[in-house]
């Protein structure tokens, strides 16, 4: 597993944890970035990787608008079914990060 993939998985796991306490998808990324102490550039790389893997749903949204400094904290995060299935393998005896 590459460093970028491992980092993206950590971000995805944190998104899932924060998302459970947030009703609005656009209110998730800022707490994720603060709790992980990551920069906007790191968040953009991780989100781009998650989108490329199909772990985040961007239907009806233009991710390019949000995937830039100053806007990434408002990215409306919705984990796709593929992303949820991927996360399940880490919660049931899978590799943990």
C-alpha positions as protocol buffer text, in pm:
chain_id: "A"
residue {
  index: 1
  type: UNK
  ca { x: 0 y: 0 z: 0 }
}
residue {
  index: 2
  type: UNK
  ca { x: 146 y: 336 z: -101 }
}
residue {
  index: 3
  type: UNK
  ca { x: 188 y: 625 z: 141 }
}
residue {
  index: 4
  type: UNK
  ca { x: -82 y: 822 z: -41 }
}
residue {
  index: 5
  type: UNK
  ca { x: -325 y: 530 z: -25 }
}
residue {
  index: 6
  type: UNK
  ca { x: -257 y: 473 z: 346 }
}
residue {
  index: 7
  type: UNK
  ca { x: -306 y: 844 z: 415 }
}
residue {
  index: 8
  type: UNK
  ca { x: -627 y: 852 z: 208 }
}
residue {
  index: 9
  type: UNK
  ca { x: -762 y: 554 z: 403 }
}
residue {
  index: 10
  type: UNK
  ca { x: -692 y: 733 z: 732 }
}
residue {
  index: 11
  type: UNK
  ca { x: -873 y: 1041 z: 601 }
}
residue {
  index: 12
  type: UNK
  ca { x: -1166 y: 825 z: 483 }
}
residue {
  index: 13
  type: UNK
  ca { x: -1189 y: 658 z: 824 }
}
residue {
  index: 14
  type: UNK
  ca { x: -1185 y: 997 z: 997 }
}
residue {
  index: 15
  type: UNK
  ca { x: -1450 y: 1127 z: 756 }
}
residue {
  index: 16
  type: UNK
  ca { x: -1670 y: 831 z: 850 }
}
residue {
  index: 17
  type: UNK
  ca { x: -1623 y: 898 z: 1222 }
}
residue {
  index: 18
  type: UNK
  ca { x: -1694 y: 1272 z: 1192 }
}
residue {
  index: 19
  type: UNK
  ca { x: -1982 y: 1220 z: 948 }
}
residue {
  index: 20
  type: UNK
  ca { x: -2178 y: 1024 z: 1206 }
}
residue {
  index: 21
  type: UNK
  ca { x: -2206 y: 1339 z: 1418 }
}
residue {
  index: 22
  type: UNK
  ca { x: -2275 y: 1582 z: 1133 }
}
residue {
  index: 23
  type: UNK
  ca { x: -2602 y: 1618 z: 951 }
}
residue {
  index: 24
  type: UNK
  ca { x: -2469 y: 1834 z: 668 }
}
residue {
  index: 25
  type: UNK
  ca { x: -2208 y: 1683 z: 432 }
}
residue {
  index: 26
  type: UNK
  ca { x: -2040 y: 2023 z: 385 }
}
residue {
  index: 27
  type: UNK
  ca { x: -1972 y: 2044 z: 761 }
}
residue {
  index: 28
  type: UNK
  ca { x: -1750 y: 1733 z: 772 }
}
residue {
  index: 29
  type: UNK
  ca { x: -1416 y: 1829 z: 616 }
}
residue {
  index: 30
  type: UNK
  ca { x: -1321 y: 2115 z: 846 }
}
residue {
  index: 31
  type: UNK
  ca { x: -1341 y: 1899 z: 1163 }
}
residue {
  index: 32
  type: UNK
  ca { x: -1156 y: 1620 z: 979 }
}
residue {
  index: 33
  type: UNK
  ca { x: -875 y: 1857 z: 884 }
}
residue {
  index: 34
  type: UNK
  ca { x: -854 y: 1996 z: 1237 }
}
residue {
  index: 35
  type: UNK
  ca { x: -861 y: 1658 z: 1410 }
}
residue {
  index: 36
  type: UNK
  ca { x: -594 y: 1515 z: 1179 }
}
residue {
  index: 37
  type: UNK
  ca { x: -394 y: 1840 z: 1174 }
}
residue {
  index: 38
  type: UNK
  ca { x: -357 y: 1829 z: 796 }
}
residue {
  index: 39
  type: UNK
  ca { x: -310 y: 2112 z: 549 }
}
residue {
  index: 40
  type: UNK
  ca { x: -550 y: 2200 z: 272 }
}
residue {
  index: 41
  type: UNK
  ca { x: -306 y: 2058 z: 17 }
}
residue {
  index: 42
  type: UNK
  ca { x: -291 y: 1725 z: 202 }
}
residue {
  index: 43
  type: UNK
  ca { x: -670 y: 1716 z: 225 }
}
residue {
  index: 44
  type: UNK
  ca { x: -700 y: 1789 z: -148 }
}
residue {
  index: 45
  type: UNK
  ca { x: -462 y: 1503 z: -234 }
}
residue {
  index: 46
  type: UNK
  ca { x: -647 y: 1259 z: -8 }
}
residue {
  index: 47
  type: UNK
  ca { x: -992 y: 1361 z: -134 }
}
residue {
  index: 48
  type: UNK
  ca { x: -878 y: 1340 z: -496 }
}
residue {
  index: 49
  type: UNK
  ca { x: -745 y: 990 z: -434 }
}
residue {
  index: 50
  type: UNK
  ca { x: -1069 y: 885 z: -260 }
}
residue {
  index: 51
  type: UNK
  ca { x: -1275 y: 1021 z: -551 }
}
residue {
  index: 52
  type: UNK
  ca { x: -1053 y: 841 z: -805 }
}
residue {
  index: 53
  type: UNK
  ca { x: -1103 y: 514 z: -614 }
}
residue {
  index: 54
  type: UNK
  ca { x: -1481 y: 566 z: -607 }
}
residue {
  index: 55
  type: UNK
  ca { x: -1489 y: 589 z: -227 }
}
residue {
  index: 56
  type: UNK
  ca { x: -1660 y: 930 z: -228 }
}
residue {
  index: 57
  type: UNK
  ca { x: -1975 y: 1018 z: -419 }
}
residue {
  index: 58
  type: UNK
  ca { x: -1963 y: 1342 z: -618 }
}
residue {
  index: 59
  type: UNK
  ca { x: -2285 y: 1301 z: -817 }
}
residue {
  index: 60
  type: UNK
  ca { x: -2440 y: 1636 z: -897 }
}
residue {
  index: 61
  type: UNK
  ca { x: -2138 y: 1825 z: -765 }
}
residue {
  index: 62
  type: UNK
  ca { x: -1831 y: 1973 z: -926 }
}
residue {
  index: 63
  type: UNK
  ca { x: -1540 y: 1850 z: -712 }
}
residue {
  index: 64
  type: UNK
  ca { x: -1293 y: 2077 z: -894 }
}
residue {
  index: 65
  type: UNK
  ca { x: -1463 y: 2377 z: -735 }
}
residue {
  index: 66
  type: UNK
  ca { x: -1394 y: 2248 z: -383 }
}
residue {
  index: 67
  type: UNK
  ca { x: -1060 y: 2079 z: -442 }
}
residue {
  index: 68
  type: UNK
  ca { x: -858 y: 2397 z: -413 }
}
residue {
  index: 69
  type: UNK
  ca { x: -719 y: 2598 z: -122 }
}
residue {
  index: 70
  type: UNK
  ca { x: -979 y: 2806 z: 57 }
}
residue {
  index: 71
  type: UNK
  ca { x: -1267 y: 2581 z: -46 }
}
residue {
  index: 72
  type: UNK
  ca { x: -1170 y: 2227 z: 53 }
}
residue {
  index: 73
  type: UNK
  ca { x: -1301 y: 2266 z: 410 }
}
residue {
  index: 74
  type: UNK
  ca { x: -1652 y: 2309 z: 263 }
}
residue {
  index: 75
  type: UNK
  ca { x: -1630 y: 2002 z: 37 }
}
residue {
  index: 76
  type: UNK
  ca { x: -1963 y: 1815 z: 72 }
}
residue {
  index: 77
  type: UNK
  ca { x: -1846 y: 1469 z: 175 }
}
residue {
  index: 78
  type: UNK
  ca { x: -2065 y: 1169 z: 96 }
}
residue {
  index: 79
  type: UNK
  ca { x: -1907 y: 827 z: 127 }
}
residue {
  index: 80
  type: UNK
  ca { x: -2017 y: 598 z: -155 }
}
residue {
  index: 81
  type: UNK
  ca { x: -2135 y: 241 z: -108 }
}
residue {
  index: 82
  type: UNK
  ca { x: -1799 y: 127 z: -244 }
}
residue {
  index: 83
  type: UNK
  ca { x: -1626 y: 341 z: 20 }
}
residue {
  index: 84
  type: UNK
  ca { x: -1841 y: 199 z: 299 }
}
residue {
  index: 85
  type: UNK
  ca { x: -1770 y: -156 z: 181 }
}
residue {
  index: 86
  type: UNK
  ca { x: -1399 y: -74 z: 168 }
}
residue {
  index: 87
  type: UNK
  ca { x: -1406 y: 60 z: 525 }
}
residue {
  index: 88
  type: UNK
  ca { x: -1582 y: -254 z: 651 }
}
residue {
  index: 89
  type: UNK
  ca { x: -1274 y: -464 z: 577 }
}
residue {
  index: 90
  type: UNK
  ca { x: -1076 y: -256 z: 828 }
}
residue {
  index: 91
  type: UNK
  ca { x: -1338 y: -292 z: 1100 }
}
residue {
  index: 92
  type: UNK
  ca { x: -1372 y: -669 z: 1075 }
}
residue {
  index: 93
  type: UNK
  ca { x: -1027 y: -810 z: 1130 }
}
residue {
  index: 94
  type: UNK
  ca { x: -872 y: -633 z: 834 }
}
residue {
  index: 95
  type: UNK
  ca { x: -557 y: -429 z: 819 }
}
residue {
  index: 96
  type: UNK
  ca { x: -572 y: -139 z: 1060 }
}
residue {
  index: 97
  type: UNK
  ca { x: -412 y: 200 z: 1027 }
}
